[in-house]
């Protein structure tokens, strides 16, 4: 009855078994389909978000300036109104307050995010600089106090102030000997191409692909108890690992189509590079998640241990990417490489060859984990 | 020259660290026989199984399965051997049906899907699966006895020369245990497969052609169970129940002139072995009544390998005591 079974046939049978197992596993379906669908829809929905009061940085302005200088305008008030004019674009609300004491109280309470104080002499200093015979120009300061605990609001306030200062200088002709920046951001989000998605996709999609595949594959060896019996047949350990990798690559490919399908069809996300290249790039990123998960599964002795290793590995990737301010360390992080790779292809639209370095990096790390998983599994006892 | 030996351990030692797990273990089963490897916890029976399946190399000695040296030719061993683990969750995919499990394992041996499916149906039918609907039900929804039989089917799918089973009757009700052992006998007859059954249950030996009993890593008994039964010094056996029975009552029964031995088999129940005499049942009842022990029931019984084992253990105890 026994025939010379080729390794290829065994691998294909094992791939089919894996895929059937995934289809019959409710948890796997949730991770592979429901989770990415929900996250992708939430990601896309951010384009249509309605800003609430909570989204705005609140900036209190205290005007102490009663000095004279300009015969026609109150310059401190004009500066205040320039801030008000720029506030909305910077997601800020600018309003006057009568006293610094009240403003500091509100800042400590977390009710406002910044205090801008226009000191006495603001107008007279600026006016004195109009005199062409003035020996040295006198700078006019505004004192800004920011909530140091909130990076997002700091960015909004600084943006609002920078734009207000530029407008104010141009408006009142304080531009002698000045170099003003005229900035244009390229490759960033544009409304037609899916406004926020060009920023969020390179971070969220790799997280979703790597996390989703890792959580499943980290259980795929340690949780596949009957595999021990299968290994008493002519099937080998390397065939089992190869089959599992192929099966999860197939599911990842479907997952990628699902995510990109929602982004493109529902939210008008238009990757700058070719679709095929983006899919290939995402598949390589998923491959990293798959082999890291398999490696975890191979070195674990129980399902619980595999879960713990998964959480440790995933958090490490995330923390290094988001919180380690050392570029060399971050650059070696596969999650960072994945982000770079997607930016290169989907946002910058670089040709695949030019976008290769981070992709090759991910492939190298993935192959290292794949070979390690094979080596560890080959010496591991799998007694029935 | 005897028949070809399909299972053979010859002077096998297994040491793990300084601990001796198997010591000078030798036994065999000839082609087409059913061998029971019996022992209590720590006797070394599971180690024997792992040595036979090539999972543990022996420290010393020779191990052959289906004429294959298990250490030298792992690939031939895999093809010649079918294995049924003790726990079904270790050996079966619960989300798949019986047929799907069998086909999956069959594919590993290169058996085409259709052939594997046909073979699986044939084996499952012998194993008592009456309908194809049952064969296509997910294993997780089958009963314990049905799962056990699916596991046996998976072990047989590639028509191995030798089938090894680890505790196939553990966790089953008494009638299911006997069912499983009878099914194995049917399989043995139909496919001429040599079967090795590891068990802690002496009852298993009744169904086997050969039995080896292990104790603390050594062979205690090895041979044909029927030959051992013939060594019991009795012509007949009866199981008698009494309302109440003390230690002294057992001695009184044993002193009846034609009674050879008495074994307690339950509370107030004894198995009485008598010499080969005429009308043994009537005589035994009369004698019991004479000594004031009227049985509430008394039935004729077979003399079994379990009886031999218990009686010889009793004799060893007495020899040590005196």
Interface residues (C-beta under 8 A of the other chain):
Chain A: X1 X2 X3 X4 X5 X6 X9 X10 X13 X17 X20 X21 X24 X25 X225 X226 X228 X229 X230 X232 X233 X234 X235 X381 X383 X384
Chain B: X50 X53 X55 X56 X75 X78 X79 X81 X83 X85 X89 X90 X91 X92 X93 X95 X96 X100 X104 X105 X107 X108 X109 X110 X111 X112 X115 X119 X154 X158 X159 X166
